[in-house]
Amino acid sequence: MKTSLKFLLVAAFLFAGASVSAQQKIGHINSAEIVSAMPETAEAEKSLQAFSAELQAQQNLLYNELTTKGNDYQKKVSNYSEAMRLQAEKELMDIQERLQQFTAGAQADISKKEQELMAPLITKLNEAVEAVSKESSFSYIFDIQQIMYADPSSSVDITPLVKTKLGIK
């Protein structure tokens, strides 16, 4: 009888310990809301727009060159010899190819620049989330932007705490 009582007490103790450890604090954030509220975001967006405008101006130069030479070709093609026509068409195709390559490269450069500008903001956000999580004893923090569904009643929204930590009103 004493052995079964001891067994029941040990089992109850282990079960209670397991249920306590299973109760972990879970929180969630809205990272997009926080990043858009960060003062550095406006500066990064302004810098990205300036960079994009510079690339757009260069693209426009190539486009204008293609348009000008294309119009010139249309006006004079009837007077060209076969060799001149082939040379002019080759030149137009070369400009068009350069324009396409430039456009593709510019899009890649804009994406790279955006990542470069946003990286410090994301690092700052991650550090704030980690600090708030440790201060408030959260086991897990999920970003609602990256999950399909989260039951708001089963986790705590720490977005306001992170904003406060970052000095965002």
Kinemage of the C-alpha trace (Angstrom):
@kinemage 1
@onewidth
@group {chain A} dominant
@subgroup {mainchain}
@vectorlist {calphas} color= white
{ca met a 1} P 0.000 0.000 0.000
{ca lys a 2} L 2.819 2.411 0.883
{ca thr a 3} L 4.539 1.702 -2.445
{ca ser a 4} L 1.442 2.498 -4.475
{ca leu a 5} L 0.890 5.709 -2.455
{ca lys a 6} L 4.493 6.768 -3.113
{ca phe a 7} L 4.039 5.914 -6.780
{ca leu a 8} L 0.874 8.005 -6.974
{ca leu a 9} L 2.589 10.967 -5.252
{ca val a 10} L 5.592 10.779 -7.582
{ca ala a 11} L 3.293 10.494 -10.630
{ca ala a 12} L 1.206 13.457 -9.450
{ca phe a 13} L 4.354 15.521 -8.858
{ca leu a 14} L 5.710 14.704 -12.328
{ca phe a 15} L 2.349 15.450 -13.946
{ca ala a 16} L 2.102 18.800 -12.141
{ca gly a 17} L 5.638 19.680 -13.186
{ca ala a 18} L 4.899 18.789 -16.797
{ca ser a 19} L 1.762 20.924 -16.878
{ca val a 20} L 3.601 23.906 -15.373
{ca ser a 21} L 6.377 23.676 -17.948
{ca ala a 22} L 3.797 23.303 -20.716
{ca gln a 23} L 2.313 26.703 -19.820
{ca gln a 24} L 4.652 28.943 -21.763
{ca lys a 25} L 4.056 32.589 -22.533
{ca ile a 26} L 3.457 33.146 -26.208
{ca gly a 27} L 3.349 36.544 -27.849
{ca his a 28} L 2.977 38.011 -31.287
{ca ile a 29} L 3.992 41.191 -33.069
{ca asn a 30} L 3.114 43.014 -36.239
{ca ser a 31} L 6.576 43.707 -37.617
{ca ala a 32} L 5.287 45.659 -40.629
{ca glu a 33} L 3.425 48.055 -38.349
{ca ile a 34} L 6.499 48.558 -36.174
{ca val a 35} L 8.929 49.048 -39.072
{ca ser a 36} L 6.604 51.510 -40.801
{ca ala a 37} L 6.367 53.511 -37.556
{ca met a 38} L 10.150 53.687 -37.083
{ca pro a 39} L 11.515 57.163 -37.895
{ca glu a 40} L 14.419 55.618 -39.814
{ca thr a 41} L 11.972 54.063 -42.282
{ca ala a 42} L 11.043 57.406 -43.825
{ca glu a 43} L 14.716 58.219 -44.317
{ca ala a 44} L 15.373 54.813 -45.890
{ca glu a 45} L 12.386 55.205 -48.223
{ca lys a 46} L 13.562 58.679 -49.247
{ca ser a 47} L 17.029 57.323 -50.005
{ca leu a 48} L 15.556 54.430 -51.986
{ca gln a 49} L 13.345 56.796 -53.995
{ca ala a 50} L 16.359 58.991 -54.836
{ca phe a 51} L 18.321 55.925 -55.925
{ca ser a 52} L 15.373 54.713 -58.031
{ca ala a 53} L 14.962 58.149 -59.620
{ca glu a 54} L 18.634 58.182 -60.606
{ca leu a 55} L 18.290 54.778 -62.267
{ca gln a 56} L 15.035 55.864 -63.929
{ca ala a 57} L 16.814 58.907 -65.398
{ca gln a 58} L 19.525 56.667 -66.868
{ca gln a 59} L 16.865 54.326 -68.230
{ca asn a 60} L 15.067 57.278 -69.803
{ca leu a 61} L 18.281 58.300 -71.584
{ca leu a 62} L 18.544 54.864 -73.156
{ca tyr a 63} L 14.852 54.883 -74.054
{ca asn a 64} L 15.167 58.340 -75.651
{ca glu a 65} L 18.186 57.184 -77.640
{ca leu a 66} L 16.225 54.174 -78.875
{ca thr a 67} L 13.208 56.329 -79.758
{ca thr a 68} L 15.278 58.969 -81.556
{ca lys a 69} L 17.250 56.444 -83.578
{ca gly a 70} L 14.085 54.444 -84.273
{ca asn a 71} L 12.304 57.528 -85.608
{ca asp a 72} L 15.367 58.458 -87.663
{ca tyr a 73} L 15.481 54.933 -89.069
{ca gln a 74} L 11.787 55.095 -90.035
{ca lys a 75} L 12.324 58.373 -91.881
{ca lys a 76} L 15.434 57.303 -93.780
{ca val a 77} L 15.031 53.540 -94.291
{ca ser a 78} L 13.716 53.926 -97.833
{ca asn a 79} L 16.965 55.671 -98.835
{ca tyr a 80} L 19.294 53.120 -97.153
{ca ser a 81} L 21.255 50.560 -99.039
{ca glu a 82} L 20.936 46.975 -97.827
{ca ala a 83} L 24.173 47.250 -95.821
{ca met a 84} L 23.117 50.568 -94.227
{ca arg a 85} L 19.675 49.166 -93.367
{ca leu a 86} L 21.193 46.070 -91.720
{ca gln a 87} L 23.673 48.231 -89.791
{ca ala a 88} L 20.909 50.578 -88.564
{ca glu a 89} L 18.701 47.644 -87.517
{ca lys a 90} L 21.623 46.043 -85.693
{ca glu a 91} L 22.286 49.318 -83.880
{ca leu a 92} L 18.609 49.583 -82.867
{ca met a 93} L 18.581 46.000 -81.605
{ca asp a 94} L 21.779 46.649 -79.626
{ca ile a 95} L 20.235 49.705 -77.966
{ca gln a 96} L 17.061 47.762 -77.196
{ca glu a 97} L 19.107 44.923 -75.671
{ca arg a 98} L 21.120 47.394 -73.561
{ca leu a 99} L 17.849 48.942 -72.391
{ca gln a 100} L 16.452 45.541 -71.393
{ca gln a 101} L 19.671 44.591 -69.597
{ca phe a 102} L 19.779 47.928 -67.833
{ca thr a 103} L 16.141 47.584 -66.719
{ca ala a 104} L 16.745 44.102 -65.311
{ca gly a 105} L 19.946 45.238 -63.585
{ca ala a 106} L 18.244 48.329 -62.204
{ca gln a 107} L 15.462 46.246 -60.655
{ca ala a 108} L 18.050 43.989 -59.021
{ca asp a 109} L 20.004 47.036 -57.802
{ca ile a 110} L 16.852 48.556 -56.297
{ca ser a 111} L 16.061 45.317 -54.448
{ca lys a 112} L 19.630 45.093 -53.182
{ca lys a 113} L 19.579 48.735 -52.056
{ca glu a 114} L 16.249 48.205 -50.268
{ca gln a 115} L 17.655 45.205 -48.383
{ca glu a 116} L 20.771 47.196 -47.523
{ca leu a 117} L 18.724 50.100 -46.174
{ca met a 118} L 16.265 47.902 -44.254
{ca ala a 119} L 18.814 45.546 -42.669
{ca pro a 120} L 19.713 47.915 -39.792
{ca leu a 121} L 16.015 48.517 -39.096
{ca ile a 122} L 15.270 44.801 -38.979
{ca thr a 123} L 18.259 44.244 -36.692
{ca lys a 124} L 17.046 47.003 -34.382
{ca leu a 125} L 13.534 45.503 -34.373
{ca asn a 126} L 14.860 42.012 -33.619
{ca glu a 127} L 16.957 43.319 -30.727
{ca ala a 128} L 13.937 45.140 -29.265
{ca val a 129} L 11.737 42.045 -29.616
{ca glu a 130} L 14.376 39.934 -27.902
{ca ala a 131} L 14.742 42.448 -25.065
{ca val a 132} L 10.974 42.702 -24.509
{ca ser a 133} L 10.658 38.910 -24.670
{ca lys a 134} L 13.304 38.419 -22.009
{ca glu a 135} L 11.973 41.212 -19.790
{ca ser a 136} L 8.434 39.824 -19.953
{ca ser a 137} L 9.412 36.112 -19.870
{ca phe a 138} L 7.959 35.134 -23.238
{ca ser a 139} L 8.972 31.731 -24.584
{ca tyr a 140} L 7.914 32.378 -28.166
{ca ile a 141} L 7.145 35.455 -30.244
{ca phe a 142} L 5.483 35.084 -33.634
{ca asp a 143} L 5.209 37.694 -36.343
{ca ile a 144} L 1.603 37.838 -37.530
{ca gln a 145} L 2.886 38.856 -40.977
{ca gln a 146} L 4.478 35.430 -41.420
{ca ile a 147} L 1.898 32.989 -40.102
{ca met a 148} L -1.356 31.915 -41.654
{ca tyr a 149} L -3.465 31.963 -38.508
{ca ala a 150} L -2.995 32.829 -34.865
{ca asp a 151} L -5.659 32.772 -32.193
{ca pro a 152} L -5.323 36.215 -30.570
{ca ser a 153} L -6.736 34.869 -27.312
{ca ser a 154} L -3.872 32.373 -26.944
{ca ser a 155} L -1.026 34.876 -27.293
{ca val a 156} L -0.189 38.393 -26.180
{ca asp a 157} L 0.310 41.224 -28.674
{ca ile a 158} L 3.644 42.738 -27.706
{ca thr a 159} L 3.672 45.237 -30.581
{ca pro a 160} L 2.993 48.163 -28.184
{ca leu a 161} L 5.789 46.995 -25.841
{ca val a 162} L 8.271 46.781 -28.714
{ca lys a 163} L 7.220 50.217 -29.979
{ca thr a 164} L 7.802 51.628 -26.510
{ca lys a 165} L 11.194 49.928 -26.333
{ca leu a 166} L 12.100 51.555 -29.665
{ca gly a 167} L 10.802 54.949 -28.537
{ca ile a 168} L 7.930 54.942 -31.034
{ca lys a 169} L 4.747 56.674 -29.960
